């Protein structure tokens, strides 16, 4: 992907919010209905619990309202809404339209489907809108994976969950330093879901490809930004599997104590996973103004996306 041209108008996060599915499901809960156990799930995935329930519009509206409230802005001043999701509530219209109405916005609204890479795809799109004159863009990543999960399949039921993360992006001092978006459609069959069906996944192939594609994308973003791994204060990976994250961090030479993780409490929430981890880290005081943050994810498609931002959050 090209480097960011000199002089392009930047933007920064001024507010954020999160939401999780309404019902808590522990590993022991799953063990009561399928052939699995808490130890097996923790050792192989890093997941201890997850939340399910609610519609995409419900969770998106909750996280979006929290982001607007934190930023302290009038909803009517928002110029665009970008919703990253692979599980819209309807085939038509885009769920972003429903969320726009619920939040009292009067602006363009559209969905972005890049699976688990979706939030970073949407982040790059949002910065493009700001570069073209938008003052405020509401960016949301939400997925309701419980809707397309076969809860009798021990290989996938332990992984997926529901959640949402939102941020208000406002024009101002530059935040985005480098980015990379990628896809390899020849790998579509290793992770997919047909209309009316459940997620189908070749776990071994996904693991192998995911580590490789995450590392490649992250290295490209760092190169475009002109930074090295030792300058990255925090890496925010897609929360798919703790072993994938560990392998990717090892290859990037970034220690795990610099990784933002929430998978133990949320499971894999697809488009929501990176914002959930990022904003948890922000709320815990793990990011200071000026820190370099690397977001990197992979998803069905097979998509990949990464971005380096200089933190200038609220």
N, C-alpha and C positions, 0 to 999 in steps of 0.2 A: 504494500500500500504506500501511497505517496506521503512525504513528510508534510507537516502543516506549514502552509506558506507564511512568510513573515508579514506581520501587520494584520492578520485575521483577528477579528474581535473575539475575545474570550468570554468565559462564563464560570460561575462557581456555584456550589450548593449553598443555599441559604436556609434550607429547612428540609427535614426528612421525617419519615414515619414508617411504621411497620404494622403488620397484622398477620395473625395465624389462624388456621382452621379452628372451629369452635370446640372440637372434641379432642382430648388428649388420648393417644394410643401408645401404650408402652410395649416393649418387647415381650413382656409376659402376657399382655393381652393377645398378641399375635400367636404366641406359643399355645394358647388355649384353643386355637382353631386350625393351625397348620403345623406341619412337622418342622419345628424350629425351636430355638431356645435363646435366652438372653445372651449367654456367653458367645454362642455362634455368631449372632448378629453383631455384637460389639466388636469382636475380633476381626471380622471380615469387612465391616462397613464403618465402624465408629459411631453408629447410631444407637441411642438409648431410648429415645421417645420421638414421637412426631405428632403433628396436629392435622386433623382432617375435618372437613365440613364447611359449608357456606358456598355461596356462588362467587364467581370471579368478580362480578360487579360489587358485591358486598365487601369483599376483602380489599379490592382496589380503592373503593370509596373511603374505607376506613383509613388505609395508609395514606392516601392522597389528602384527606382532610387534615390528618396530623401534620403532614409536611407543610401545607398551607398555613396552618395555625402557628407552627414553629417559625416560619418565615414572616408571619404577620402581614400577609398581603391580601388585598381584595381579590376574590376569585375572578372578578370581571377584568382584572389587569393581566390575566394569564393569556398568552398569545397562542399556545398550542398545547395539546395533550398527546403524549406518545405512550402507548401501553404495550409493553413487551409481554406476549403470552402465546402459548401453544394450545391453550385450552379455553377458548372463548365460550361464553355462555350460549351463543347461537351461531349458526353458520353465517347468518346475515341478520342484523347489522353487526359491525364491529363492536365489541364490548366497550371500547373507549367511548362510543357515543352514549351509552347508558351511564357510564361514569361521569362523563362531561355534564350531563343533565343533573345527576345526583349532587354534584359538587357546586352547581350553580355557575359553571363556566360558560362563556360565550365565545368559543374559539374553534379552530380546526382540531379534529381528534382522529387518530388512526392507530391501528394495531400493527405490531411488528412480530412476525413469527420466525424466530431463528432458534427455537427450542431453548436449551439451557444456556446458549450464548446470547439470548435475547436482550438482556439488560444492557450489555455493552454495545450491541448493535444499536439499540435505542439511544444510548448515551451519545454515540457518535452522530446519529441523526439529529439529536437535540442540539448539539453544538453547531451542526450545520445550519439549523434554523436560526440560531443566535447570530452566527456569522452573516446571515442574510437579512438581519434586521430585527428579529424577534427579541423582545426584552426579557420575557419570562416564559419558560417551558416547564410544564409538569411532566415528570418522567416517572413511570410506574412499571414495575416488573411483578407479574402475578401469575400463578398457575394453580389449578385445581386438579392435581394429578390423581387424586383418589377416584375421580370420575372415570379414568381410563386405566385403572389398575385392576388386575385380576387378584382379588384378595384370597384366592385359593392357590395361587402360585407362589411358592416359598422363595423363588429366586427374585421376584420383583416386588412382592407385597411388603417386604421388609424395608424397601428403599424409599418409596415415594410418599409424598404428603402435599399439603396445601399451605400456601403463604403468599404474602405480598410485601413489597418494599417500594417506597416512593421518595422522590426528591424534587424539590423545586430548584431549577437551574436559572440563575439570573445573570444577565450580561454584566460583565465587570472584569476585574483582573484575570488574566488567562489562567485556566486550570488544566486544560488538556494539552499535554506535551507531546504525546505520540500515541498512535493507535494502529490496530491491525484487524481486519475482518477477513475471514477465509471460509471456504466450504469445499468439500469433496463429495459430490453427488454419487460417485461410484461406490460409496460406503453406506448408502441409504438402507440397505437390507440388514445391517447389523443392529439397528435400533429404529423401530418405526411403530406406528399405530394406525390401522385402517379406520375409516369412518365406521362407527358403531362397534368397534372392537376394543381390545386391550393392548397395552404396550408389549411389544415383542423385542427381546434383547438377547444378543449373543454376548454374554458377559465377558468372556475371555478376549474376544476381538475388541470390544469397546475399551477394556482396560488398556490393551496394548496400543491401540490407536490414540486413545485419549491422552495418555502421557506424552506421546510424541507430538501431537498437534498442539497441546497446551504449551509445551516448551518452545516449539517453533514460533508460535504466535507471540509469546511473551518476549522472546529474543528480538523479534522484529520490532515490537513496540519500543523496547529499550533502545534499540539502535536508532530508530526514528527520533526518539527523545534525546539522544546523546547521553544516556546514563548507563551505568553498570549495576549489576546485581547488588553490590555492596552499598550502593547509594539508596536502594529501595528500603524505606522504613517499614512498610507493611505490604504483604501480598494478600490479595483477597481472591481466592480461587473459587470456582464453582464447587458447591458442596455436594459432590456426587458419592464419593467414597474416600475414606481417610487414607487408604493405601494409594489411591491415584494421586491424591494431594502430596503425600510424603514422597512418592517417586518423582513427581514433577519438581517439587522444591529441591530435592537432592540434585537433580540434573541441572537446575538453575543456580545451584550453590547459594540458596536462600534457606537459612535454618527455619525449622518449624515454629520456633518461638516468635518468628516474625510473620506468621500466617494468622489471618483472621478466620476463626472457625466457629460455626454454630451447628454443624451437622448433628452433633450429639443430641441436640434438643429439637431440631426441625426436620431431620431427614433431608431427602433431595426434593427441593421445591422448584426445580427448573429455573425459570426466569426470575424467580424471587430470591434464589439462593445467594447471589452475590450482594444485592442490596441488604438482605437480612444480616449477612456477616459483616458487611462494611459499616452499617449504622449501629450494630451492636458494639463494634470496636470503637466507633466515635463516641457513643454514649458512655463507654467505659473509660474514656480518656486515653485511649491507646494511640490517637493521632493528634499531632500538634500542627499548628499553622506552618506551612512551608514543607511539611513532610512529603516525600514522594510515595505514592500509593500505586501499586500495580494490580489491576483487576484482570483476571484471565479465566476464560471458561471454554467449554466444548459442549456440543450437543448433537442431537439427531440431525442428520443431513448429509454428511457429518460436518457441522459448522464449528468454527473456532473464532474467538474474539478476545482482544486484550486492549488495554489502555493504560497509559501512565498519566496520572494527574498529580499536580502539586496542590496539596490540600489547603483550601482556603475556606473551609466550612464555617458555619455559624459559631 
